[in-house]
């Protein structure tokens, strides 16, 4: 079985991380896998295993050459697994233009499905996916009930992260709170800042470097709260797991998510956290620790539950990761899907 994972670039995003995880996971279990990337952009190339063959199409340099190479890779593959809607459209359009027929998998990571259920243009006709994988029930319900895809070829598969065995230094300084989330309004960073102020704690935000209007406005709000010297931005970290041991607690304050990788990374490294009730992971987590999951953005609820999560041990959280998010579980799920369409 020849498998290609397809994505446009490898920036610091959840979809990009899942794509890299998939390529590494398949390669480590001796599957014939290639990672096809439109352009060599983004830092996550450094996380790809040496055994994974990388194909850079160079779309920005020579689009016609990129088309031909893409067609070649698609024709040779048994499985074409495409991450994100815009990339699926690019591949589908290329195949239609060159008259190539091939079943394509759309792996949908759209994180704003709770507030935006619009159907992309021609997704009921020309760009209709043959197979659809959604990382949340909201996405798979949307695919079946709104887009009208055949439910036999729509699959729910939660996001996953490969766990890293982190060697902590003998001495290090604890840094209070951490939040992982790029600079988008949906990530609701300012609420996290207000919570940190109420808890009288420092907050470190891991994000891709940006100077967009949202980031500038956030900094103004931070200064207005008197938190300028207590909120820190960490840019360029390609593997957050390696640094989570430094923090006492983690946060996820997003107002909308498909299935946030950050929560799974927190679990994998045994870091207690407070999260808003959004995404697929919280459905599992709150069965074990209801106090981890908040139902409102009333500060007091978060403050009350912060006292409760202090009692949860690293080992308890890592056990949840092993039971629900281990790489073996996800390998089995994906291979079962692939075998249904080959």
C-alpha positions as CSV (number, residue, x, y, z in Angstrom):
1,X,0.0,0.0,0.0
2,X,1.6,3.3,-1.2
3,X,0.3,6.2,0.9
4,X,0.9,10.0,0.4
5,X,0.1,12.6,2.9
6,X,-0.5,16.0,1.2
7,X,-0.4,19.5,2.7
8,X,0.5,23.0,1.5
9,X,3.2,23.9,4.0
10,X,4.4,22.9,7.5
11,X,3.8,26.0,9.7
12,X,3.0,25.8,13.4
13,X,-0.6,24.7,13.1
14,X,-2.7,21.8,14.3
15,X,-3.4,20.4,10.8
16,X,0.3,20.6,9.9
17,X,1.3,18.8,13.1
18,X,-1.3,16.0,12.5
19,X,0.0,15.6,9.0
20,X,3.6,15.2,10.2
21,X,2.4,12.8,12.9
22,X,0.6,10.7,10.3
23,X,3.7,10.4,8.1
24,X,6.0,9.5,11.0
25,X,3.5,7.0,12.5
26,X,3.1,5.2,9.2
27,X,6.8,5.1,8.5
28,X,7.6,3.8,12.0
29,X,5.3,0.8,11.3
30,X,7.0,0.1,7.9
31,X,4.3,1.5,5.6
32,X,5.3,3.0,2.3
33,X,4.6,6.7,2.9
34,X,5.5,10.0,1.3
35,X,4.9,13.5,2.5
36,X,3.9,15.7,-0.4
37,X,4.2,19.4,0.4
38,X,3.3,22.2,-2.0
39,X,6.1,24.6,-0.9
40,X,9.0,24.3,1.5
41,X,7.7,26.7,4.1
42,X,7.4,26.2,7.9
43,X,9.5,24.9,10.7
44,X,7.9,21.5,11.2
45,X,10.1,19.9,8.5
46,X,12.5,19.4,11.4
47,X,10.1,17.0,13.1
48,X,9.9,14.6,10.1
49,X,11.6,11.2,10.6
50,X,14.5,10.5,8.3
51,X,12.7,7.5,6.8
52,X,9.9,9.6,5.5
53,X,10.4,10.6,1.8
54,X,9.5,14.3,1.3
55,X,8.4,15.6,-2.0
56,X,8.4,19.4,-2.4
57,X,6.2,20.4,-5.4
58,X,7.6,24.0,-5.5
59,X,4.2,25.4,-6.5
60,X,5.3,29.0,-6.1
61,X,8.4,28.6,-8.3
62,X,6.8,26.7,-11.2
63,X,3.2,25.9,-11.0
64,X,3.1,23.8,-14.2
65,X,6.0,21.7,-13.1
66,X,4.2,21.3,-9.7
67,X,1.1,20.1,-11.4
68,X,2.9,17.4,-13.3
69,X,4.8,16.2,-10.2
70,X,1.6,16.1,-8.2
71,X,-0.2,14.1,-10.9
72,X,2.8,11.7,-10.9
73,X,2.7,11.2,-7.2
74,X,-1.1,10.8,-7.2
75,X,-1.1,8.2,-10.0
76,X,1.6,6.1,-8.1
77,X,-0.2,6.1,-4.8
78,X,-2.9,3.8,-3.5
79,X,-4.0,6.3,-0.8
80,X,-4.1,10.1,-1.3
81,X,-4.7,11.7,2.1
82,X,-5.1,15.4,1.8
83,X,-5.1,17.7,4.9
84,X,-7.3,20.8,4.9
85,X,-10.0,22.0,2.5
86,X,-8.0,24.5,0.4
87,X,-5.4,21.8,-0.3
88,X,-8.0,19.3,-1.3
89,X,-9.5,21.8,-3.7
90,X,-6.1,22.4,-5.3
91,X,-5.5,18.7,-5.8
92,X,-9.0,17.9,-7.0
93,X,-8.9,20.9,-9.5
94,X,-5.5,19.7,-10.8
95,X,-6.8,16.1,-11.4
96,X,-10.0,17.4,-13.1
97,X,-7.9,19.6,-15.4
98,X,-5.7,16.8,-16.4
99,X,-8.5,14.2,-16.6
100,X,-7.1,12.0,-13.9
101,X,-9.5,9.9,-11.9
102,X,-8.5,9.0,-8.3
103,X,-10.3,8.6,-5.0
104,X,-9.2,11.4,-2.7
105,X,-9.4,11.7,1.1
106,X,-10.2,15.1,2.6
107,X,-9.0,15.3,6.2
108,X,-10.9,18.3,7.5
109,X,-9.3,20.2,10.4
110,X,-11.6,23.3,10.2
111,X,-11.6,24.7,13.7
112,X,-14.5,27.2,13.4
113,X,-17.2,24.8,12.4
114,X,-19.2,25.7,15.5
115,X,-19.7,29.2,14.2
116,X,-19.3,28.7,10.4
117,X,-21.1,25.9,8.6
118,X,-20.9,27.4,5.2
119,X,-20.2,24.9,2.4
120,X,-17.2,25.9,0.2
121,X,-18.0,26.5,-3.4
122,X,-18.6,23.4,-5.5
123,X,-18.1,21.0,-2.6
124,X,-21.4,19.4,-3.5
125,X,-20.3,18.8,-7.1
126,X,-16.9,19.3,-8.7
127,X,-14.9,19.2,-5.4
128,X,-17.0,16.6,-3.6
129,X,-14.7,14.4,-1.5
130,X,-14.7,10.6,-2.1
131,X,-13.8,10.0,1.5
132,X,-14.1,12.5,4.4
133,X,-12.3,12.4,7.7
134,X,-13.4,14.9,10.3
135,X,-11.6,15.5,13.6
136,X,-14.9,16.3,15.4
137,X,-18.5,15.2,15.5
138,X,-19.5,18.7,14.4
139,X,-17.5,18.2,11.2
140,X,-18.7,14.7,10.4
141,X,-22.3,15.8,11.1
142,X,-21.8,18.8,8.8
143,X,-20.3,16.6,6.1
144,X,-23.3,14.2,6.1
145,X,-26.3,16.4,6.9
146,X,-25.3,19.7,5.2
147,X,-22.9,18.8,2.4
148,X,-24.7,15.5,1.7
149,X,-21.8,13.1,1.7
150,X,-22.4,9.4,1.8
151,X,-22.2,8.4,5.5
152,X,-20.4,5.2,4.6
153,X,-17.4,7.2,3.6
154,X,-17.4,9.7,6.4
155,X,-15.2,8.9,9.3
156,X,-14.7,10.5,12.7
157,X,-11.0,10.3,13.8
158,X,-9.9,12.5,16.7
159,X,-6.6,14.3,16.5
160,X,-3.5,12.7,18.1
161,X,0.0,13.6,19.0
162,X,3.0,11.3,19.2
163,X,4.3,11.4,22.7
164,X,7.9,12.5,23.3
165,X,10.0,11.1,26.1
166,X,11.3,14.3,27.6
167,X,14.4,14.4,29.8
168,X,14.0,17.2,32.3
169,X,17.1,18.9,33.6
170,X,18.0,18.5,37.2
171,X,17.2,22.1,38.1
172,X,14.8,24.4,36.3
173,X,12.5,27.3,37.2
174,X,8.7,26.8,37.3
175,X,6.8,29.3,35.2
176,X,3.2,29.2,36.4
177,X,0.7,29.0,33.4
178,X,1.0,28.1,29.8
179,X,-1.3,28.5,26.8
180,X,-0.6,27.0,23.3
181,X,-2.5,28.9,20.6
182,X,-1.7,31.0,17.6
183,X,-2.8,34.6,17.3
184,X,-6.5,34.3,16.2
185,X,-9.6,35.8,17.9
186,X,-11.1,32.4,18.3
187,X,-8.2,31.5,20.7
188,X,-9.5,34.1,23.2
189,X,-6.1,34.9,24.6
190,X,-7.3,37.9,26.6
191,X,-9.6,35.8,28.8
192,X,-6.5,33.7,29.7
193,X,-4.7,36.9,30.6
194,X,-7.5,38.0,32.8
195,X,-7.5,34.6,34.5
196,X,-3.8,34.8,35.1
197,X,-4.3,38.2,36.7
198,X,-7.0,36.8,39.0
199,X,-4.8,33.9,40.0
200,X,-1.8,36.2,40.5
201,X,0.3,34.1,38.1
202,X,2.6,34.6,35.1
203,X,1.3,33.4,31.7
204,X,3.4,32.2,28.8
205,X,1.7,32.0,25.3
206,X,3.2,29.7,22.7
207,X,2.4,31.0,19.2
208,X,3.8,31.6,15.8
209,X,5.4,35.0,15.5
210,X,3.0,37.6,14.1
211,X,2.3,41.3,14.1
212,X,-1.3,41.2,13.0
213,X,-3.9,43.6,14.4
214,X,-5.2,41.0,16.8
215,X,-1.7,40.6,18.4
216,X,-1.3,44.4,18.6
217,X,-4.8,44.8,20.3
218,X,-4.0,42.0,22.7
219,X,-0.9,43.7,23.8
220,X,-2.8,47.0,24.4
221,X,-5.3,45.1,26.6
222,X,-2.5,43.3,28.5
223,X,-0.9,46.7,29.3
224,X,-4.3,48.1,30.4
225,X,-4.6,45.2,32.9
226,X,-1.1,45.9,34.3
227,X,0.1,42.5,33.1
228,X,2.7,43.6,30.6
229,X,5.6,42.2,32.7
230,X,3.7,39.0,33.5
231,X,2.6,37.8,30.1
232,X,5.3,36.3,27.8
233,X,5.2,35.2,24.2
234,X,7.2,32.2,23.1
235,X,7.7,32.0,19.3
236,X,9.3,29.3,17.1
237,X,9.0,26.3,19.4
238,X,8.4,23.3,17.1
239,X,7.8,20.8,19.9
240,X,5.9,22.2,22.9
241,X,6.0,18.8,24.7
242,X,9.7,19.2,25.3
243,X,9.0,22.4,27.4
244,X,5.7,21.7,29.2
245,X,7.5,20.3,32.3
246,X,8.4,23.9,33.1
247,X,4.8,24.9,33.9
248,X,2.5,24.1,36.8
249,X,-0.8,24.4,34.8
250,X,-2.0,24.8,31.2
251,X,-5.0,26.6,29.7
252,X,-7.2,26.3,26.6
253,X,-9.5,29.3,26.3
254,X,-10.7,29.0,22.7
255,X,-14.3,29.7,21.9
256,X,-14.3,27.2,19.0
257,X,-12.1,24.2,18.1
258,X,-12.4,21.0,16.1
259,X,-10.2,18.9,18.3
260,X,-7.4,20.9,19.9
261,X,-4.0,19.2,19.8
262,X,-2.9,21.3,22.8
263,X,-5.0,19.4,25.2
264,X,-3.6,16.1,24.0
265,X,-0.1,17.4,24.4
266,X,-0.9,18.5,27.9
267,X,-2.2,15.0,28.7
268,X,0.8,13.3,27.1
269,X,3.2,15.2,29.5
270,X,0.9,15.0,32.5
271,X,0.2,18.7,32.9
272,X,-3.1,19.7,34.7
273,X,-5.1,22.2,32.7
274,X,-8.3,24.2,32.6
275,X,-10.2,24.2,29.3
276,X,-13.4,25.6,27.9
277,X,-15.9,23.0,26.9
278,X,-15.1,22.8,23.2
279,X,-13.7,20.2,20.9
280,X,-13.7,16.4,21.0
281,X,-11.0,15.8,23.6
282,X,-13.0,17.4,26.4
283,X,-15.7,14.7,26.0
284,X,-13.2,12.1,27.2
285,X,-11.4,14.3,29.7
286,X,-14.5,15.4,31.7
287,X,-15.4,11.7,32.2
288,X,-12.3,11.5,34.4
289,X,-11.9,15.0,35.7
290,X,-15.0,17.3,35.3
291,X,-13.2,20.2,36.9
292,X,-10.8,20.4,34.0
293,X,-13.6,21.5,31.7
294,X,-15.5,24.8,32.1
295,X,-19.0,25.4,30.7
296,X,-18.9,29.2,30.8
297,X,-16.4,32.1,30.6
298,X,-17.3,33.3,34.0
299,X,-14.0,33.8,35.8
300,X,-15.2,32.4,39.1
301,X,-15.9,29.0,37.6
302,X,-12.3,28.8,36.4
303,X,-10.9,30.0,39.7
304,X,-13.0,27.5,41.7
305,X,-11.9,24.6,39.5
306,X,-8.2,25.7,39.6
307,X,-8.2,24.7,43.2
308,X,-9.5,21.2,42.3
309,X,-7.0,20.4,39.5
310,X,-4.0,20.9,41.9
311,X,-4.7,17.4,43.3
312,X,-4.4,15.5,40.0
313,X,-1.1,13.7,39.4
314,X,1.0,13.5,36.4
315,X,0.6,9.7,36.3
316,X,-3.2,10.0,36.2
317,X,-3.1,12.2,33.2
318,X,-0.6,10.2,31.3
319,X,-2.8,7.1,31.9
320,X,-5.6,8.9,30.1
321,X,-3.3,9.6,27.1
322,X,-2.2,6.0,26.9
323,X,-5.8,4.7,27.1
324,X,-7.3,7.0,24.5
325,X,-4.6,8.6,22.4
326,X,-1.7,6.2,22.0
327,X,-0.2,5.9,18.5
328,X,-1.3,2.3,18.1
329,X,-5.0,3.2,18.5
330,X,-4.8,5.7,15.7
331,X,-2.7,3.6,13.4
332,X,-5.3,0.9,13.5
333,X,-8.1,3.4,12.8
334,X,-6.4,4.9,9.7
335,X,-5.4,1.6,8.2
336,X,-9.0,0.3,8.6
337,X,-10.2,3.4,6.6
338,X,-7.5,3.0,4.0
339,X,-8.4,-0.7,3.5
340,X,-12.0,0.2,2.9
341,X,-11.2,2.3,-0.2
342,X,-8.3,0.4,-1.8
